[in-house]
């Protein structure tokens, strides 16, 4: 793996150390590393609470347990200052209200409205340039995300750091401190919302099998936003018969099978049926 060349300065004056604390496994490890390096007194765990309908309850359990271990509160920076996840709109309601799932190359409605905009407002309102360092749980395999995030925040005047890339590690698994990772990882490769707008067909097959209620809401959003689609070139209503055949054939609903292997298995298992149903998925 190519080493990500990033800089991080140990400052002489007191700084606030803001961990961008998503509730996922990597951000939890970063929070632990930051507290172990600097102490807890000037560490902030910044989280954007997500609708309890689309964010698995075990993710919420996990981030609270890690925060308790660190003896730190979670600072929730939510859309419109909403208190509590039950009042937060899901990604489909936001997309319908905004008139699209995605704007431009990288700006997804849900990420921008639920995370980026509230965070930037909170950051500017509470910390000036040179008063804080922001920490992210990216790895060397995410060099493009690292460069993009560092560039955006540098333009705003803020320093960023990536402990899982640059630091000598003291922990690799939260089980080392007796905390089980979110059970979401048993099926998913991430701790994002179910029905993630960034995801592809494999994720939405998992959604179709595991959360038919969210699947139906996603179809509703596509109908409202016609001709826009969540998956490029594919309407969910058109792919539903294929997913039904896959489920009936016993195709496992998981993201842990590499995409090429997964779809090769689907083609082999369904045979001619795959070709017939696959042709129906296109717009």
N, C-alpha and C positions, 0 to 999 in steps of 0.2 A: 504493500500500500504506500502510495506517495505521501510523504510528510507534508502537511499543510504548514507553510511558513507564515506564522502570525506573530505579532508583537504584543507583549503585555508588560507594562511598567509597574513595578511596586512603588507606590507613591509614599512620600514622606508625611504628607498631611492626612488627617482622617478623611475617609471617603465613605459614602454609603454604597454598599454592595447590593445591587438589585439583581436578583435571580429571576429570570423569565421562566416562571414555574408553571408549566403547562398541565401538570398532573400525570405526565408520562414518565417512563422509566429513566430516560436520560436526564431530564431536567431535575429529577429527584437526586440522582447521583451528583449533579452539579451543585445542588443546594448543600448536600453533605460536604462536598469538597470545599466549598467556599466558607462554610462555617468552621470547618476544621482548620482552614488556613488563617482566617481573620477573626474568629470568634463570632458570637451571635449578635453582639450589641448593635452593630451597624449593618446588619443584613436584613433585606426586605424580600419576602417571597411574594412576587407579583403574579397573580393569576386572573384569568378572564373566565369567570364561571359560565358554563354552557348549560343550555336547557337540559333539565333532568330527563327529558323524554328521549333525547338523542345521545347524551353522554352517559355511558354506563355508570351505574351507581358504584361499581367497584373502583372506578377511576377516582371518584370523589372520596371513597374510603381510603384509597392509597395515599392521595395527596395530604389528607388530614393526618394519617398515621405518621407520615414522614415529618410533617410540620410539628407534630407533638413530640416526636423523637428529638427534633432540633430545638424544642422549646421556643418556637416562634409562631406568631399568628400568620395567617394567610391574608395578604392585602388583596382584596378583590377589586379589580378595575373593570367594571361592567358597562355595557352599552347603556347610555342614557342614565348612568348612575343607579341602575336597578339593583335592589338588594335581594339576594336570594335567586337561585337558578330557576325556580318555577315561573318567574315573571319574564324570563328572557325568551325572545322569539327564536324559533328554530331556523335553520338555514333556508328552508323552503319558503317560509313566510317572508323572510328578508328578501329573498330573490324576487318573489312576486311583487313585493312593495317597491323594490328598486327597478324592476323591469328587465332583469337579466340575471343569469347565473354568474357571468364573468364579464369583466370589462377590460379590454386590452389583453396583453400577453399573460400577465401574472396576477392581476387583481381580481380575486374571487370575492363576490359580494359578502359572503359570510365572514371570511377572514378580515376584510377591510372594516366592516361594520361592527363585528363582535370583538375584534382584537386590536387591529392597527390603529384605528381612529381613537378609541378610548385610551389606548396606551400612550400614544403621542400627546394627547391632551393632558393626561395625568402627569407624564414625565415633564413636559414644559411647565406645568403649573407648580411642580414641587421641587424640581432640581435644575440648577443652572449648569452650564458647561464647566467641567472640572470638579463638580461636586459628587459625581457618582461614576461607577463602572457597571455596565450591564453584562450579564453572564447568560450564555446560551448552551444548550445541550447538544450542539451539532458535533458530528464526528468528521474524520478526515475524508470519509466517503461522500460527504456533503459539501465539498469545496465551493460549488457554485452558490449554495445557500449562504455559506459563510461570507463569501466575497460580497454578495448582494446585501446582506444584513449589515456588514461592517461599513459598506459604502454609504448606505442610507443614513445610518446613525452618525457616521463621521460628518456628513453634510449638515446634520442637525447639531453637531458639536459635542457628541458623546463618545466616550471610549467603550469598546466592547472587548470581551474576552471569551475564550472557548476552552474551558478547563479540560474537557475530554480529549482535546487535541494537544494542548501545550503543556499541561501540568503533569508532574509525577503523581500518579494515582495512588489513593489510599483505600479506595473501595471500587468494586466492579459489579456488585450485585446487592440489592437491598436485603436479600435473604441473610447477608452477613450481619445485619443488625436486627434480624427477626421479623422483617416486614415483607410479606409476599407481594410480588408485582401484581398489577391489575389482571384479572382473569381474561380481560379483553385480548391479551397477547396470546392466549391459547388458540384464537382464531385469526386475529388481525396482526398485521405487522406494525401497527401504530396504535396510539390511544386517542385518535380523532373521533369525531362524531360518527355514528352509524348513518350511512347515506351520505358520505362525504362528497361534496361537490367537485373535489379534485380527483376523485377516484375513477377507475375504469370498470369494465364489464365484470371482472372477477370479484371486485368488491361489491358490486351491486347484485351479483348472484348470491353472495353471502347475505346481503341485506334481504333479498327476496326470500331466502330460506329461514333466516334467523329472526327477522323483524318485518313480517308482512305489513304491519301497520305503517312503518316508515316507507316501505316500498310503495304503498298506495298513496302516501302523501307526496312522494317524489313524482309519481305519475300525474297527480293533481297539479303540481307546480309546472310540469312540462306542458300540460294542457292549457294552463293559464298563460304561459309564456310562449306559446306556439308562434313561430317555428323554432325557437331556441330549444336546445337539448342539453342535458347534463353531460352525457358522453358524446363526444364529437361524432357526428354522422349517424348516430343511433338513437332511436326513440325507445324509451322503456316499454311502452305499450306493444311495440313491435317485437321486442326481444323476449317477451314474457312466455310465449309458447316454447321457445328454446329452453329457457330456464326451468319450466315445468318438466320438460322431457329429461333434462339433466338431473333434476331432483328425483324423478321416478326411477332413473337408471342408477341412482346411488352415487352420483358425483359428489365428493365431499365439499361442504361449504367452508372453505378455508382460504386464506391468503398466503399460507406458508408453503404451498406448492408453487415453484417458479412459474411465471405466466406461460412461457412456451410449453413447458411440460404439462401444465394444467389443461391448456386448450388442445394439445395433442391427445391427451387422455379422453377429452370430451369427443373429439373427432373419431377416435378409435372405438369408443364405447357406443356412440350413437350411429356410426356408419352413415348410410344414405340419409337417415333422418336428420343428421346434422346439416348436411348440405341443403336439404329442403327448408329447414327452419332457419338456417343461417341466412338464406337469401331473403327472408321476410323481415330481418332486423333493420335493414338499411332504410333510410328515409325515402 
